[in-house]
Amino acid sequence: MFIAVYEFEIKQGNETEFRKAWLEVTKVIYQKCGSFGSRLHTSDNPNIMVGYAQWPDRQQWEKDHDLTDALYLEARQRMKDCLVQLKIVYQLEVSDDYLQTSSAA
């Protein structure tokens, strides 16, 4: 399994619009590109959000998915318009996994 970790620096006042656009983009990538989905996290800095995207493998993540859907392209542009910058912080291969979907208690 492959994980990509992104850092999004968002323009002041654009957090809500960014989150809406991010969700639309993420849904299309999940539905059409073979990802396992993503999570978006707030940080201590209100203008920095961190995204965690999970893929079956690096090859699927690197593949040119050539998405031409008009709604996807519009949402992607709205997302980009909200950003100061985007960084891919980490590209990770899962070595050990004990992440659960519910607590033991």
N, C-alpha and C positions, 0 to 999 in steps of 0.2 A: 504494500500500500504506500502511496505517495501523498505527501502533504505539502502544500504551498502556503506560506504565511506572508500576508501583505500588511503593510502599514499605509494607511490613508491619512494624509494631512488635508483637512477639510477647511475650505474658506469659511470665515466667521459668518454665522447666520444661515449656513447651508446644510446643517446636520440632518434636518428632517427630510429635505429633498434628496440628499445623498442616500439616506437609508431606504427611501422608497425606490429610487432608481437601482440601488444595489440589489434589492430583493428581486426586482423584475429581471435584471441581468442574470442573477444567480439561478433563478428558476429556469430560464432558457438554457443555460449551460448544463444544468442538471438534466433537463428533458432531452436535449439534443446532442450533448457532447460526451456523455458517459461519466460525468463526475458523480460522486456520492453526496454532493451538496456542500454547503459552507456555513460557517457561523461568523457573525460580525460581533465584535466586542468593543465596548467603550473602554477608555483608559483614564488615568488620572488627569490627563490633559484633555480638555473638552474638544479640542480641534483634532485630536488623533484618535482614529479607530483602527482596530486590528481585525483582519479577516483571516480565517483558517479554512482552506478548501481541501477536501479529501478526494483522492482519485484512486482508481485501481492500481495504476502504475505511472511512472514518469512519462512513458511513451504516449499514453492517452492524454496527459496534461499538455505535452509538447506538440501534439498533433495539430495541424492546421485545420480548424473546424469550419472555416469559411462560412460563418453565419451571415445570411443576407436578409433575414426577417426584418421588416421595416420597424416593427415595434421594439425588437431587441436593439437595433441600431440607434433608434431614438432614445431608448432608456440608457444605453451605454454612453451616448453623447451627453445626456443630462448628468449622469454620474461623473463623467470627466469634467464637465463645466463646474462642478462643485469642489473640485480638488485644487489644492496648491501643488501637491505632488503625490505620487504613488511609488512605493518601494516594495520589491519582493525581498523580504527580510531573510527568509529561510526557505530552502528547498530540502525537504526531509524524507527519508525512507524510514518506515516504521520498523524498529528492531524487536520490540517487545510490546505487548498490548494487554492491558487489563482495564481498559476504559469500559465502564458499565453504563447502561441506560437508566438504571434506577439504584437507589441507595440500598444497602444491606439492612438498614434499620427500619 
